[in-house]
Amino acid sequence: MAEVLDTEAVRTGLDGLDGWTGDPAGIGRTVELPGFRDVIDVVDRVAVVAEELDHHPDIDIRWRTVTFRCATHSVGGVTRRDIELARRIDEIVRGAA
């Protein structure tokens, strides 16, 4: 079973990732894109990655913004899987900008 990362490990894991914040309970990022269709396209691409990793973020869509939140619910906090998912989400968002 995956281990919950401590505060320092979460901070280190988020270094170099754009706009992600959080603590051992969860990490998140809000992205603003040019339009609603752009948001939906990003969410569609994130869905493919989430299925591939078998690890799914919480997603909140608001017109031109989307918020991603990651935590491994089965262990009650952030694990390396969440950091990897955040990294992959960053790649998708960079490609959409």
One Martini backbone bead per residue (centre of mass of N, CA, C, O) as a GRO file, in nm:
protein
   97
    1MET     BB    1   0.099   0.035   0.019
    2ALA     BB    2   0.074   0.354   0.014
    3GLU     BB    3   0.233   0.647   0.121
    4VAL     BB    4   0.221   0.921   0.301
    5LEU     BB    5   0.333   1.224   0.263
    6ASP     BB    6   0.517   1.458   0.375
    7THR     BB    7   0.562   1.787   0.365
    8GLU     BB    8   0.841   1.781   0.227
    9ALA     BB    9   0.767   1.578  -0.001
   10VAL     BB   10   0.551   1.751  -0.126
   11ARG     BB   11   0.721   1.999  -0.185
   12THR     BB   12   0.928   1.852  -0.362
   13GLY     BB   13   0.720   1.735  -0.569
   14LEU     BB   14   0.621   2.040  -0.656
   15ASP     BB   15   0.870   2.108  -0.772
   16GLY     BB   16   0.823   2.247  -1.096
   17LEU     BB   17   0.529   2.292  -1.058
   18ASP     BB   18   0.248   2.461  -1.181
   19GLY     BB   19   0.047   2.590  -0.917
   20TRP     BB   20   0.099   2.397  -0.690
   21THR     BB   21  -0.067   2.295  -0.388
   22GLY     BB   22  -0.010   2.181  -0.041
   23ASP     BB   23  -0.044   1.875   0.143
   24PRO     BB   24  -0.083   1.565   0.281
   25ALA     BB   25  -0.403   1.579   0.211
   26GLY     BB   26  -0.350   1.775  -0.054
   27ILE     BB   27  -0.365   1.872  -0.401
   28GLY     BB   28  -0.357   2.179  -0.618
   29ARG     BB   29  -0.507   2.328  -0.926
   30THR     BB   30  -0.561   2.628  -1.112
   31VAL     BB   31  -0.701   2.686  -1.441
   32GLU     BB   32  -0.677   2.920  -1.709
   33LEU     BB   33  -0.861   2.951  -2.005
   34PRO     BB   34  -0.996   3.086  -2.290
   35GLY     BB   35  -1.221   2.843  -2.276
   36PHE     BB   36  -1.446   2.598  -2.236
   37ARG     BB   37  -1.338   2.404  -2.453
   38ASP     BB   38  -1.050   2.397  -2.339
   39VAL     BB   39  -1.124   2.270  -2.073
   40ILE     BB   40  -1.249   2.009  -2.187
   41ASP     BB   41  -0.998   1.911  -2.336
   42VAL     BB   42  -0.823   1.878  -2.086
   43VAL     BB   43  -1.006   1.683  -1.933
   44ASP     BB   44  -0.999   1.462  -2.146
   45ARG     BB   45  -0.688   1.413  -2.123
   46VAL     BB   46  -0.686   1.349  -1.822
   47ALA     BB   47  -0.869   1.100  -1.836
   48VAL     BB   48  -0.673   0.921  -1.990
   49VAL     BB   49  -0.446   0.927  -1.779
   50ALA     BB   50  -0.610   0.827  -1.536
   51GLU     BB   51  -0.668   0.552  -1.659
   52GLU     BB   52  -0.376   0.464  -1.704
   53LEU     BB   53  -0.308   0.507  -1.379
   54ASP     BB   54  -0.546   0.451  -1.189
   55HIS     BB   55  -0.586   0.778  -1.127
   56HIS     BB   56  -0.813   1.023  -0.980
   57PRO     BB   57  -0.924   1.330  -0.999
   58ASP     BB   58  -1.054   1.611  -0.888
   59ILE     BB   59  -1.311   1.802  -1.070
   60ASP     BB   60  -1.354   2.160  -1.145
   61ILE     BB   61  -1.590   2.339  -1.342
   62ARG     BB   62  -1.550   2.696  -1.462
   63TRP     BB   63  -1.577   2.774  -1.759
   64ARG     BB   64  -1.234   2.884  -1.772
   65THR     BB   65  -1.204   2.685  -1.526
   66VAL     BB   66  -0.983   2.447  -1.352
   67THR     BB   67  -0.984   2.204  -1.087
   68PHE     BB   68  -0.730   2.018  -0.929
   69ARG     BB   69  -0.745   1.722  -0.715
   70CYS     BB   70  -0.512   1.536  -0.503
   71ALA     BB   71  -0.571   1.206  -0.361
   72THR     BB   72  -0.540   0.915  -0.163
   73HIS     BB   73  -0.812   0.780  -0.027
   74SER     BB   74  -0.710   0.497   0.089
   75VAL     BB   75  -0.481   0.679   0.279
   76GLY     BB   76  -0.540   0.998   0.330
   77GLY     BB   77  -0.342   1.115   0.086
   78VAL     BB   78  -0.036   1.190  -0.034
   79THR     BB   79   0.129   1.047  -0.309
   80ARG     BB   80   0.322   0.963  -0.571
   81ARG     BB   81   0.076   0.942  -0.759
   82ASP     BB   82  -0.006   1.242  -0.734
   83ILE     BB   83   0.252   1.366  -0.844
   84GLU     BB   84   0.237   1.229  -1.119
   85LEU     BB   85  -0.035   1.343  -1.201
   86ALA     BB   86   0.048   1.639  -1.185
   87ARG     BB   87   0.265   1.622  -1.401
   88ARG     BB   88   0.069   1.534  -1.631
   89ILE     BB   89  -0.116   1.777  -1.616
   90ASP     BB   90   0.098   1.985  -1.686
   91GLU     BB   91   0.155   1.884  -1.971
   92ILE     BB   92  -0.129   1.936  -2.078
   93VAL     BB   93  -0.150   2.238  -2.017
   94ARG     BB   94   0.094   2.329  -2.181
   95GLY     BB   95  -0.032   2.220  -2.457
   96ALA     BB   96  -0.287   2.436  -2.432
   97ALA     BB   97  -0.139   2.730  -2.421
   0.00000   0.00000   0.00000
